[in-house]
């Protein structure tokens, strides 16, 4: 397979479906027509083999995750995804791998109408860069800076699954038939981004959990100039996580593991039930926003836990 063979595969499989995509693949640039009264919400993510996904991950899973992580960022802003671009760097071209990658990419949006409208291909170590463009009615984007004292701190779904799945990835030969392990690997490779439009008019602030709950919640607190207290016992976990995670490791994986791409949401008490009813997944209250800056985590008895032991993901930490 040659580069232009790959481009033809991409062009054929990634045909535009949206009426507001006036020109997609096949030209020097895309031509898009955002509807009147809306703003664009744009997010870019790069995934590198051996850093963001195992080098032996399946091509379809890599394609799925590459797009899902940017879809999650757009959702955290309350936007509906509309368009995406893709830059793919490969050490070599393999037609079977490329076709599987595209299939995974196409599955990531689910029911959302997302057109792939451009990108680039080049040779080098395996990495994927996606940019997603979302639409939100003007002035309604959910930002990190709106948290207020007394608000509830909530999370969608469950936490720690992807981090535990990664830990168990090398144990595939002996755990291949374990249903819990299979579920955790699915959470690692195919994160389920959430319905962000439900946040508009209800959430005061939000962020997607990519680097760990403490790290990402901390970004909200810094932007909002406030603090929070998290109840460790309230952190939601899946049956698979509960079955396979050693009790001693639970806090570390749920507070700092990252890669679940759930949403951390700050919502006023009066709007929590309405938000929960509109989301496509469970919403769990894990704490409360406080006026005093800082982030604390307490156990079931109210005793503080050492949050400094859970710094979250940092690409450049040695």
N, C-alpha and C positions, 0 to 999 in steps of 0.2 A: 504494500500500500504506500502511495506517495501523498504528499501534503494536500494536493488538490483533489485527490480521491477522498481524503477525509473531509475536506470542505464540502464536496458534493454530497457526502453522506449526511453531514450536518444540515446543509441547506434543504435536502429532501425530507429529512425527518422532523425538522424544526420549523415547519411552515407556520406563518402567522395566522391567527384566528380572530384577533380583535379588530373591530371596525376602526378604532382610533390608532392602529398601526398602519400608517400610510405607506411605509417602505421599510422592510426588515432586512433579511439577509440577501446578499448578492450584489450590493453596491458598496461604495466607499464608506457610507455611514447610513444610519437609520433615520427615518423621518417619522416622528411621533406627534400626536395631537391631543395633549392633555385637555380634558373638558373644562369649560369655563367655570370659574369659581372654585377650582381645586389647586392644591399645591403639590409639588413633587417631593417625595421622601426617598432619599437615595442612600444605599448602603453597599459597601464593597468588602469582600472577605477573600483572603488567600488561604488555601489549604495546601500543606506541604507533606509529602509522603514521609512517614517516620516521625512526624511531629504532630499532625492533626488527625492522621489515620494510619493504621498499621500498613507497612509496605506490602503485606500479602492480603490486604482487603480486596474484596471482589470489585471489579470495575463498576458494576451497576450500583453498588453501595457507595462508592466514591462519587459517582455522578449525582446520586440522590442527596448525599450530605453536602456536597459543594454548593448546591442551590438552596437547600433547606436552611443552612445557617444564615444566609442573607435574607431569606424570607422571614426568619424569626426576628431579625433586627427591625425590618420594616413593620412587622406586626406589633413590636413593642412601642412603636410610635403611633399606633392606632390606625395605620394605613392599610389599604387593600393593594396587594401587589399587582402590577400590570405588565412590566417589561423586565427583561434581564439580558445582560451580556455575559459572555464566557471567554476567558483566555485560558487556553490549555497548553501546558508544556509537557512534552513526552520524551523519554529517552529514545524511543523508537515507535514506529507506527505498526500496530497490529490490528487488523480489521475486526477480528472477533472481540478484542478488548474494547475497541472504539464503539462498536455497535452496542455492546452491553452498557458501556458508560452512558451513551445517549439514552438508552431505555431507562436507566435509573434517573437521569436528569429529568426526563419527561414525567416520571412518576411523582417527583417531589412536590409540585404545586397542588396535587390532589384535585379538588373541585375548582380551585381558583383558576381564572383565565390569565395565564402568564405567557407572553410571547418572548422567545429568544430572538433578539433583534441585532445581534452583532457580536464581535469578539476577535480573537486572534489565536493562531496556533504557532508553536515554535518548538525547537528541539532543546532538550536539557533535562535536568532532574525533574521527576514527576511532581507537578504542582498544578493547582486549579484556582483561578481567580474568577469570582462571579460578582457582578454588580446588579442589584435589583432596584427598580424604580417603582415606588408605590404612589398611590393617589389618596389624598385626604382633603375633605372640604376645608377651604381656607380658614386658618385660625384655630383648627381643632386638633392639631397634632399633639400627642401626649409626650411631654418632655420629662427629663429627670429632675427638674428644678421645682416641682410643684408640691412636694410633700409638706404637710403641716402637722404640728404637734396634735396628738389625739387620733390621727389617722391610723388605720389598720395596715399592717404589713402582711401581704399575702403572697402565696406562690401557686402557680398552676401545677397540675400533675403530681409527679413524685420526684424526689431528689436522690442523687447518688447512683442511679442506675448505670449511666454511661461510664462513670469512673470505675465502678465495680466490674462492668463488662470488659473494660480495657485490661484490668488486672487479671481477669480470667481468660483473656484471649489466647494466651500461650498454652492454656490447659485444654485446648480443643481436643487433642487426641483422646483424653480420658473423660471429657465432659460433653462430648458431641451429642450424646443421647439425653442429656440433662435438660429438661424443658425450661427450668428457671434460667440456666446459663444461656440457652438459645434466645430467650426473651431479652436478657440483658445485652447480648450482642446486637440484637435488633435495635435496642435503644441507643447503643453506641454508634452504629453505622447509619441508622435511619431516624434521626431525631424528628419528632413530630412538632412542627411549628404550630403556634396557636392562632386563634382567630383574633386579630388585633382590633378590628373595627368595634368589638364589644367594649373596648376601653374608652372610646370617645364619649365625653360628657359624663363619665362615671369615675374614672381613675384620675387621681391628682398627679401621679408619676408612675413610670414603669421602665424596666430594662430587661433584656433577655439574659438568662443565666448561662454564660459561656465560660467564664473564668472561675466560677465558684460563687456560691451564694453570698459569702461575706464580702468578697472583693466587689461583686457587682452591686449589691445593696449599698456598699460603701460609696459607690459613685453617686447614687441617688442622694445620700445623706450629705455629701460634700456639695453637690450642686444645689441642694435645698437649704443648706445651713442649719441642719438639725441632727438629731440622733435617733437611735432606735434600740429597743430591747427585744431580743428574740428568745422564744421558749424552745429549747432544744427538743423537748419531748413532743412538741407539736409538729416537727418536721415530718412531712408525709413520706412514707416509703412504700414501695411496691411489695407484693408477696414474694417476688423473686429476690429482691434485695434483702428482705427479712430472713429468707431461707438460707442465703449464701453468704451474707456479710457477717464476719466476726463482730461480736458486740463491741469489742475494743476499738474497731475501726469505723464504726458507724458515723460518729460525729465528723471525723476527718473527711470521709467521702461525701457526706451530705453538705457540709459547710464549705468545703474547698475543692471538691472533685471537679466540678464544672462539666461542660460538654453535654449537659442534658437539654439545653436550649428551651427550658421552661421560662415562664415570665415571672419576674418579681414585680409585684404591683402594690402601689400605695393607694388606698381608697378610703374615703370618708365612711364612717360607720353606717350612715344612713343609706349609702349606695352599695354596700357590700352584697346584699341579697340580690339586688337587681343585676349587678355585674355577674355574680355566680350563675344566675339564670340564663344569661346570654352567652356565656363561654361554652366551648365545645369540649370541656374537660372539667374535672373537679377543681375547686378553688379552696385553698386552706389558709386560714388565718394563723400566722406563726409569730406575730409580735405586734408591737405598737410603736408609733413614731413619738419621739420625745423632743422637747424644746432644747435640752442640753446636747450639744454636739458630742458624737462618739457612738460606738456600736458595742453593745454587750450581749452576751449569750448566757442564759441561766439554765440550770437543770430543773428537774421537777420540784425540787425543794427550794428553789430560788437562789441556790448558790451559783456564783459566777464561774464560767468555764474559761480557760486560757485561750482567748481568740487569737493571740499572737502565734499560736502553733499551727494556725490554718491560714496561711497568707494568700491562697488562691494562685491561679496560673499567671506566670510572668515569663514571656518569651526570652527575656534577656537576663533572668536571674541565673547565676552560676550554680 
